[in-house]
Amino acid sequence: MSYMSNNATCAICNKGYYMCNSCRDFKNLYPWKLHTDTSEHFKIYQIIHGYSIGVYNKAESKEKLQNVDLSDLETLRDNIKAIIKDILYTNEDVQQDITKPVFVDSSANQTKKRRKVQKSE
């Protein structure tokens, strides 16, 4: 078997890998090879892509990421690592407080009403 040189770069970890561009069956068997070097990285790719275009919200993305092997998290591209950490480690209690309605005491901020002066004709 001859050595195959890398001709693609993983969108998740930035490592080079070989992808057969001429074999149609290969692309059908391993569609994840179009973007990533491993199927686990493709799962991460799909989740982050879905999150970035609004298919998944942060809670859904977190749930999906918890089912993926992230043992190599520290070796991933910096921007990917930052997105994953933002999704996984955001304090959900703070998010819930932000979405709760805020009631403002209107009596604390009273302003004097101006009287309209009518012009006489």
ZAMAR-97745 format. One line per field, with one value per residue: chain; residue in three letters; x, y, z of N, C-alpha, C, O in turn. Coordinates in pm, whole numbers. Layout:
! residues N
chaine: A  ...
residu: ALA  ...
n.X: X  ...
n.Y: Y  ...
n.Z: Z  ...
ca.X: X  ...
ca.Y: Y  ...
ca.Z: Z  ...
c.X: X  ...
c.Y: Y  ...
c.Z: Z  ...
o.X: X  ...
o.Y: Y  ...
o.Z: Z  ...
This chain:
! residues 121
chaine: A  A  A  A  A  A  A  A  A  A  A  A  A  A  A  A  A  A  A  A  A  A  A  A  A  A  A  A  A  A  A  A  A  A  A  A  A  A  A  A  A  A  A  A  A  A  A  A  A  A  A  A  A  A  A  A  A  A  A  A  A  A  A  A  A  A  A  A  A  A  A  A  A  A  A  A  A  A  A  A  A  A  A  A  A  A  A  A  A  A  A  A  A  A  A  A  A  A  A  A  A  A  A  A  A  A  A  A  A  A  A  A  A  A  A  A  A  A  A  A  A
residu: MET  SER  TYR  MET  SER  ASN  ASN  ALA  THR  CYS  ALA  ILE  CYS  ASN  LYS  GLY  TYR  TYR  MET  CYS  ASN  SER  CYS  ARG  ASP  PHE  LYS  ASN  LEU  TYR  PRO  TRP  LYS  LEU  HIS  THR  ASP  THR  SER  GLU  HIS  PHE  LYS  ILE  TYR  GLN  ILE  ILE  HIS  GLY  TYR  SER  ILE  GLY  VAL  TYR  ASN  LYS  ALA  GLU  SER  LYS  GLU  LYS  LEU  GLN  ASN  VAL  ASP  LEU  SER  ASP  LEU  GLU  THR  LEU  ARG  ASP  ASN  ILE  LYS  ALA  ILE  ILE  LYS  ASP  ILE  LEU  TYR  THR  ASN  GLU  ASP  VAL  GLN  GLN  ASP  ILE  THR  LYS  PRO  VAL  PHE  VAL  ASP  SER  SER  ALA  ASN  GLN  THR  LYS  LYS  ARG  ARG  LYS  VAL  GLN  LYS  SER  GLU
n.X: 85  58  178  -51  -87  -183  -473  -675  -820  -919  -1216  -1265  -1048  -827  -635  -449  -568  -627  -840  -1029  -1085  -1179  -1328  -1649  -1804  -1670  -1726  -1997  -2002  -1857  -1945  -1876  -1611  -1581  -1565  -1439  -1190  -1261  -1545  -1655  -1572  -1717  -1974  -1954  -1908  -2157  -2333  -2234  -2255  -2535  -2614  -2501  -2648  -2899  -3062  -3048  -3097  -2910  -2947  -3037  -2815  -2625  -2724  -2693  -2414  -2329  -2351  -2142  -1805  -1580  -1318  -1084  -1098  -928  -745  -865  -950  -909  -1133  -1345  -1325  -1383  -1652  -1774  -1718  -1855  -2118  -2143  -2066  -2205  -2383  -2687  -2885  -2850  -2922  -3192  -3288  -3256  -3450  -3683  -3964  -3916  -4009  -4074  -4073  -4286  -4349  -4120  -3985  -4103  -4220  -4278  -4584  -4651  -4850  -5066  -5059  -5307  -5348  -5492  -5740
n.Y: -118  217  528  773  1111  1389  1564  1720  1923  1907  2057  2092  2018  2097  1930  1760  1528  1237  1233  1059  1175  1080  851  750  575  586  844  815  619  738  1020  1217  1265  1472  1707  1664  1484  1263  1063  1141  1405  1506  1493  1694  1907  1917  1985  2234  2380  2369  2510  2760  2854  2868  2641  2481  2571  2703  2529  2292  2236  2193  1961  1782  1791  1672  1409  1340  1242  1427  1416  1507  1781  2000  1999  2091  2335  2679  2855  2674  2531  2740  2796  2553  2542  2768  2690  2459  2538  2761  2938  2822  2914  3188  3255  3188  3377  3606  3580  3602  3810  4155  4370  4704  4948  5194  5412  5501  5651  5900  6164  6512  6624  6812  7093  7163  7454  7649  7831  8146  8268
n.Z: 0  -85  45  142  97  304  217  302  563  896  1009  1274  1447  1308  1201  949  703  496  218  -6  -315  -554  -530  -539  -382  -141  -46  -3  196  403  470  648  615  440  583  829  1027  1178  1277  1522  1544  1336  1440  1635  1463  1325  1536  1627  1391  1352  1580  1529  1312  1411  1429  1652  1992  2275  2495  2372  2215  2413  2534  2321  2283  2517  2464  2306  2245  2407  2484  2371  2381  2452  2247  2024  1767  1856  1833  1807  2044  2225  2161  2228  2504  2587  2536  2699  2960  3045  3286  3358  3531  3539  3278  3285  3465  3315  3120  3260  3334  3406  3659  3699  3943  3914  4071  4188  4010  3937  3733  3690  3565  3280  3221  2956  2774  2652  2360  2323  2105
ca.X: 0  138  146  -141  -59  -301  -527  -787  -795  -1038  -1275  -1278  -919  -727  -535  -459  -607  -645  -977  -1031  -1174  -1225  -1409  -1787  -1848  -1605  -1803  -2126  -1980  -1798  -1969  -1812  -1475  -1580  -1540  -1363  -1104  -1324  -1692  -1687  -1554  -1830  -2087  -1929  -1929  -2301  -2396  -2192  -2316  -2677  -2625  -2465  -2752  -3026  -3139  -3050  -3064  -2797  -2983  -3038  -2676  -2559  -2772  -2631  -2270  -2306  -2352  -2029  -1676  -1504  -1194  -977  -1144  -817  -665  -947  -923  -946  -1270  -1437  -1316  -1453  -1796  -1817  -1714  -1965  -2242  -2145  -2039  -2284  -2470  -2827  -2967  -2840  -3003  -3333  -3321  -3264  -3573  -3798  -4005  -3867  -4111  -4014  -4160  -4303  -4361  -3986  -3929  -4211  -4184  -4388  -4658  -4664  -4983  -5068  -5108  -5384  -5337  -5622  -5753
ca.Y: 0  338  632  876  1237  1463  1658  1789  1969  1893  2184  2095  2013  2155  1831  1714  1388  1201  1211  1013  1262  1015  732  786  491  635  960  766  545  825  1159  1306  1293  1597  1821  1632  1366  1151  1075  1218  1547  1544  1519  1828  1999  1932  2054  2375  2442  2387  2616  2889  2902  2877  2517  2442  2675  2666  2412  2174  2210  2137  1823  1703  1782  1582  1273  1331  1227  1553  1392  1583  1920  2097  1996  2143  2473  2770  2906  2562  2507  2849  2778  2437  2579  2863  2612  2364  2591  2880  2918  2823  2993  3327  3267  3184  3506  3707  3565  3632  3950  4247  4468  4828  5026  5323  5520  5546  5734  5987  6292  6608  6638  6950  7133  7225  7593  7670  7968  8208  8320
ca.Z: 0  -93  142  91  165  349  119  365  699  980  1048  1419  1517  1218  1162  811  682  356  173  -144  -393  -676  -503  -506  -271  -20  1  46  320  504  432  746  568  363  672  950  1020  1249  1287  1644  1510  1251  1532  1690  1350  1301  1649  1625  1272  1383  1680  1470  1219  1482  1429  1793  2089  2360  2577  2284  2178  2531  2547  2214  2309  2629  2409  2215  2311  2406  2558  2308  2375  2459  2124  1914  1727  1964  1819  1832  2188  2292  2139  2309  2646  2608  2539  2811  3094  3075  3402  3310  3622  3496  3158  3322  3526  3210  3044  3345  3319  3508  3695  3744  4031  3847  4169  4226  3905  3892  3674  3698  3441  3233  3176  2824  2773  2529  2305  2303  1970
c.X: 89  88  59  -113  -189  -345  -650  -748  -925  -1087  -1282  -1142  -803  -615  -558  -497  -625  -792  -972  -1133  -1236  -1320  -1550  -1838  -1790  -1683  -1939  -2111  -1934  -1821  -1904  -1671  -1467  -1539  -1444  -1282  -1162  -1474  -1733  -1673  -1666  -1955  -2074  -1957  -2078  -2370  -2361  -2252  -2465  -2701  -2600  -2570  -2892  -3113  -3155  -3025  -2953  -2826  -2983  -2896  -2600  -2597  -2705  -2481  -2238  -2307  -2237  -1900  -1596  -1371  -1076  -1009  -1029  -729  -741  -906  -977  -1089  -1373  -1442  -1395  -1605  -1847  -1822  -1827  -2098  -2250  -2140  -2109  -2378  -2616  -2917  -2966  -2925  -3151  -3375  -3337  -3396  -3698  -3836  -3953  -3974  -4041  -4116  -4173  -4316  -4225  -3929  -4037  -4155  -4305  -4454  -4667  -4807  -4971  -5125  -5179  -5368  -5477  -5625  -5793
c.Y: 124  441  738  1006  1308  1562  1733  1826  1964  2031  2200  2102  2069  2059  1792  1567  1364  1175  1173  1096  1191  898  771  704  539  752  919  693  635  972  1260  1345  1421  1715  1792  1504  1244  1171  1152  1367  1595  1570  1659  1933  2024  2011  2203  2447  2468  2498  2753  2942  2900  2752  2467  2564  2623  2541  2284  2135  2146  1990  1733  1685  1687  1436  1248  1317  1356  1538  1469  1732  2021  2097  2052  2287  2567  2820  2796  2533  2614  2835  2664  2473  2678  2789  2528  2429  2722  2848  2932  2906  3140  3348  3269  3317  3614  3698  3592  3778  4034  4351  4590  4903  5165  5439  5575  5644  5826  6116  6383  6618  6786  6975  7196  7366  7613  7814  8024  8273  8462
c.Z: 0  8  76  168  201  241  172  507  777  1025  1200  1489  1435  1179  1016  807  533  327  26  -222  -514  -652  -455  -387  -138  38  54  179  434  468  527  703  484  451  786  933  1091  1255  1412  1618  1418  1334  1591  1582  1327  1412  1645  1504  1297  1482  1616  1372  1281  1478  1573  1879  2179  2442  2494  2243  2293  2549  2443  2238  2424  2585  2311  2298  2295  2480  2498  2296  2370  2335  2004  1881  1835  1954  1846  1981  2265  2278  2226  2456  2679  2621  2665  2948  3124  3189  3358  3401  3583  3371  3191  3383  3420  3136  3128  3326  3436  3532  3753  3826  3973  3945  4208  4124  3848  3833  3684  3561  3405  3191  3038  2838  2641  2486  2286  2165  1970
o.X: 184  -28  90  -116  -292  -263  -719  -656  -1029  -1009  -1302  -1123  -693  -511  -671  -463  -638  -859  -917  -1253  -1335  -1385  -1566  -1908  -1857  -1705  -1991  -2198  -1969  -1725  -1880  -1617  -1358  -1485  -1376  -1303  -1118  -1524  -1834  -1755  -1705  -2033  -2172  -2021  -2120  -2455  -2449  -2294  -2515  -2797  -2671  -2579  -2991  -3229  -3262  -2945  -2906  -2739  -2936  -2862  -2520  -2511  -2666  -2428  -2129  -2267  -2235  -1889  -1551  -1318  -977  -954  -1033  -647  -686  -837  -1078  -1160  -1479  -1550  -1465  -1678  -1952  -1918  -1887  -2181  -2354  -2202  -2074  -2444  -2661  -3015  -3068  -2993  -3227  -3485  -3421  -3448  -3808  -3748  -3947  -4024  -3960  -4231  -4080  -4295  -4217  -3831  -4060  -4054  -4420  -4388  -4688  -4874  -4879  -5226  -5122  -5373  -5567  -5524  -5809
o.Y: 134  440  786  1007  1290  1632  1801  1769  2010  2113  2311  2183  2088  2102  1790  1490  1458  1103  1247  1088  1239  852  819  757  532  758  981  703  611  1043  1374  1445  1473  1814  1882  1426  1132  1282  1221  1446  1712  1659  1733  2035  2139  2095  2287  2562  2577  2573  2849  3064  2926  2758  2418  2651  2511  2455  2181  2017  2054  1906  1620  1577  1628  1348  1146  1374  1391  1636  1493  1801  2116  2187  2059  2352  2538  2826  2824  2512  2582  2858  2677  2439  2671  2822  2524  2380  2788  2745  3042  2963  3208  3450  3345  3365  3703  3800  3602  3862  3987  4412  4579  4919  5245  5554  5688  5713  5830  6169  6337  6620  6872  6890  7273  7390  7595  7906  7955  8325  8522
o.Z: 78  50  -33  291  135  182  96  565  730  1074  1249  1580  1487  1130  967  897  454  401  -56  -196  -570  -746  -343  -301  -35  159  146  265  549  439  489  749  461  400  834  840  1065  1238  1410  1665  1423  1302  1598  1608  1312  1384  1658  1515  1268  1469  1646  1352  1213  1519  1612  1845  2161  2456  2539  2238  2272  2574  2474  2217  2427  2662  2242  2407  2186  2532  2567  2210  2292  2319  1894  1960  1898  2055  1904  2038  2360  2374  2290  2526  2787  2706  2731  3042  3222  3189  3324  3353  3591  3360  3131  3357  3433  3093  3073  3306  3550  3438  3845  3786  3981  3907  4258  4153  3727  3879  3685  3457  3491  3133  3010  2906  2533  2567  2238  2116  1863
